Amino acid sequence: MLNLFQYPMKVAIIGAGFGGLASAYKLAQGGSDVTVFEADTKPGGLAIGFKEPKWKWTIEKHYHHLFYSDWAIRNLAEEIGQELIYLQPKTSTYYHGKIYQLDTPMSLMKFTALPLRERIRTGAVIAYLKMIRDWEKLEKITAKSFLTKYMGNTSWKVLWQPLFEKKFGNYADEISAAWFWTRINKRSSSLGYPKGGFLAFAERLDTVIRKNDGKIFYNTSVYKISEENGKITITTGNGKYEFDKVICTLPTPLFLKMAVDLPINYKAKLSPLKGLGAINMVISLKHQFLEDGTYWLNINDLNFPFLAVVEHTNYMNKEYYDNAHLMYIGNYLPHNHDYFQKTDDELFGIFYPYLNKINPKFRKSWINNIYVFKTPFAQPILPLNYSKSIPPFVTPIQGLYLSNIQQVYPWDRGTNYAVENGLEVAKLIIHD
């Protein structure tokens, strides 16, 4: 009698970000015949890295770190032998021309831009959010209404409104309080970083997947997903391939465009999901920019054209980067924002006067190199009651699964939750 399980299940994964790599790792480890298709030249997705010839480590095109509380990716790193480094870098806020350290209860109490009463209220609410687990009730109210009611109007205007508006733009007042809860409840003060950079981590996953007979094709874009003769067919520039199961990890708009056989009502449900893009400028400097040692500087000034300044080498030692000081200028923007059309020099010309306000000693002569990286999909918009809108992993097409950042909820999107979702959808396939 024919054993129906003598042939391994053929599974394709579209996208070699950390979610796709986690799925591929788990499925290949379980004996599936796994093939990963990635349009880029390297693995990592939004955490993809780059390096100059003399650097020992890569750095990410879009800033990344982990939290000590990120168990999914910590466990994965331990399984494959990837070392993670944990430190407690300094987080500060730029407000009214000054930099204030704001990363502990004590530093909050010293933040005199808030009246003492609102400092106490803000600290009490943060402590409350750290303790509670019932986030469902918070998704019924906006973060703005929750914060103004319980922390006070001044706390909202000084601490939170600039960050919400810079991160979410026109959607700032629509974001649910559940999203804010995740920023407080789950995050730890200890931040983690893979030894060698996130690209080293992704490449280690690549190696482990291949050792389990998985295949990964880079420089290979998928243009179409279709259902043919009971199989899922993937069309690339190199031809067509048939699979028993397919996981797509690409952003929802791309998935809806390429999966041509999806029902109209399913597309209508997913099409309204919104998201923002990101632009990150990485500047290699001869001198330290944030001289007080701040790693992450929130810009709480609505007139500034960027959200944050992140000095990576105030976190990881500059010796890994040929002693250069590496700094990100970060922004979340709608994909049609005119910054996406500007050249690197034009963007730097816009940012330079504001960087000079943060550090008046900063000069163009400090600069070794400037790199600008843009992506149209980076930050989902999480409005009220988003739990009712989350796309399921299972799609209406038998054997076709979706796993991307718009399914990360209530937690904030990140590599940890990409891994968590990637492992979860792999388990669904294994047990199907």
Secondary structure, DSSP 8 states (H G I E B T S, - for coil): ---TTSS--EEEEE--BHHHHHHHHHHHHTT-EEEEE-SSSSSBGGG-EE--TT-SS-EESS---EETT-HHHHHHHHHHT--EEEE--EEEEEETTEEEE-SSHHHHHT-TTS-HHHHHHHHHHHHHHHH----GGGGGSBHHHHHHHHT-HHHIIIIIHHHHHHHHGGGGGG-BHHHHHHHHHT--S-EEEETT-HHHHHHHHHHHHHHTT-EEESS--EEEEEEETTEEEEEETTEEEEESEEEE-S-HHHHHHHBTTS-HHHHHHHTT--EEEEEEEEEEESS-SSTT-EEEEEE--TTSS-SEEEEGGGTS-GGGGTT-EEEEEEEEE-TT-GGGGS-HHHHHHHHHHHHHHH-TT--GGGEEEEEEEEEEEEEE---TTGGGT---SB-SSTTEEE-SGGG--SS--SHHHHHHHHHHHHHHHHH-
